[in-house]
């Protein structure tokens, strides 16, 4: 069962976590206790029968898990496909957002660069020198 996610096991085999796994853990404790209490000098068939019944129950659980394995594999593959699709969608959205951000940044940079580098139109102001009566700032061809 280590090969499968908890979501897969819960969806395909709901009894596993609620009934089977706790029972397997309890059986394991009982088997360990029976081994510790075992005395080879004393022939105790009742202890052996309890041990055999616990082993049979574990075997039955193993058979149930083996029967569910194809369904578990199928569901796990389905989840992996969904995860890949979700991952690809997230990547595409991030790329689109990055492209839009770059486009906005470039257009804002161009807009503000052009706006601040445009020089204001020259005003036709003429300054007349009092001593020479010469107009300064206006080209000679446009003077009268």
C-alpha positions in Angstrom: 0.0 0.0 0.0 3.1 2.2 0.2 2.9 2.8 -3.6 -0.4 4.6 -3.3 -1.4 8.0 -2.0 -3.8 8.3 0.9 -6.3 9.9 -1.4 -6.3 6.9 -3.7 -6.6 4.4 -0.9 -9.5 6.4 0.7 -11.3 6.7 -2.6 -10.9 3.2 -3.9 -10.7 1.2 -0.6 -12.6 3.2 2.1 -12.6 0.2 4.6 -8.8 0.1 4.6 -8.1 3.0 7.0 -11.3 2.5 9.1 -11.2 -1.3 9.5 -8.4 -3.2 7.9 -5.3 -1.2 8.9 -6.3 -0.9 12.6 -7.1 -4.6 12.7 -3.8 -5.5 11.1 -2.0 -3.5 13.7 -3.9 -5.2 16.5 -3.2 -8.7 15.0 0.5 -7.8 14.8 0.5 -7.0 18.5 -1.4 -10.2 19.4 1.0 -12.3 17.3 4.0 -10.7 19.0 2.5 -11.3 22.4 1.7 -14.9 21.5 5.4 -15.4 20.4 6.6 -14.0 23.7 4.4 -16.2 25.7 5.2 -19.3 23.7 6.8 -22.1 25.7 8.2 -25.0 23.6 8.1 -27.3 26.5 4.4 -27.0 26.9 2.2 -28.3 24.1 -0.6 -25.8 23.8 -2.7 -26.3 20.8 -5.2 -23.6 21.7 -2.4 -21.0 21.4 -1.5 -22.5 18.1 -5.1 -22.4 16.9 -5.4 -18.7 17.9 -2.1 -17.9 16.1 -3.3 -19.8 13.0 -6.6 -17.8 13.0 -4.8 -14.5 13.3 -2.6 -15.6 10.4 -5.6 -16.6 8.3 -7.2 -13.2 9.0 -4.0 -11.5 7.8 -4.0 -13.6 4.7 -7.6 -12.6 4.0 -6.7 -9.0 4.3 -3.8 -9.5 1.9 -6.2 -11.1 -0.6 -8.5 -8.1 -0.3 -5.6 -5.7 -1.0 -4.4 -7.8 -3.9 -7.9 -7.7 -5.5 -8.1 -3.9 -5.1 -4.6 -3.3 -6.6 -5.7 -2.9 -10.2 -8.3 -0.4 -9.2 -5.8 1.4 -7.0 -3.3 1.6 -9.9 -6.0 2.9 -12.2 -7.1 5.6 -9.8 -3.5 6.6 -9.0 -2.7 7.0 -12.7 -5.9 9.1 -13.1 -4.8 11.4 -10.2 -1.3 11.7 -11.7 -2.8 12.8 -15.1 -5.0 15.4 -13.3 -1.9 16.7 -11.4 0.0 17.0 -14.7 -2.8 18.9 -16.3 -3.1 21.2 -13.4 0.6 21.8 -13.3 0.7 22.6 -17.0 -2.2 25.0 -16.7 -0.5 26.8 -13.8 2.7 27.1 -15.9 0.8 28.5 -18.9 -1.0 31.0 -16.7 2.3 32.1 -15.2 3.9 32.5 -18.6 1.0 34.5 -19.9 1.1 36.8 -16.8 4.9 37.2 -17.3 4.4 38.1 -21.0 1.7 40.7 -20.1 3.9 42.2 -17.4 6.9 42.5 -19.7 4.7 44.1 -22.4 3.2 46.6 -20.0 6.7 47.4 -18.6 8.1 47.9 -22.1 5.2 50.1 -23.2 5.3 52.2 -20.0 9.0 52.6 -20.4 8.7 53.7 -24.0 5.8 56.0 -23.2 7.5 57.8 -20.4 10.9 57.9 -22.2 9.3 59.6 -25.3 7.3 62.0 -23.1 10.3 63.2 -21.2 12.7 63.4 -24.1 10.4 65.5 -26.3 11.6 69.1 -26.2 9.0 71.9 -25.9 8.5 74.0 -29.0 10.7 77.1 -29.1 9.0 80.3 -28.4 9.5 83.2 -30.9 10.8 85.7 -28.4 13.1 88.3 -29.5 15.4 90.2 -27.4 16.5 93.5 -28.7 19.8 94.9 -27.7 19.5 98.5 -26.8 22.9 99.5 -28.0 23.0 97.7 -31.4 19.3 97.5 -32.0 19.9 93.9 -33.1 17.3 91.2 -32.5 18.7 88.1 -30.8 17.1 84.7 -30.9 15.3 85.0 -34.2 17.0 83.8 -37.3 18.1 86.6 -39.7 15.9 85.3 -42.6 12.7 85.8 -40.6 13.6 89.3 -39.3 12.0 92.3 -40.9 
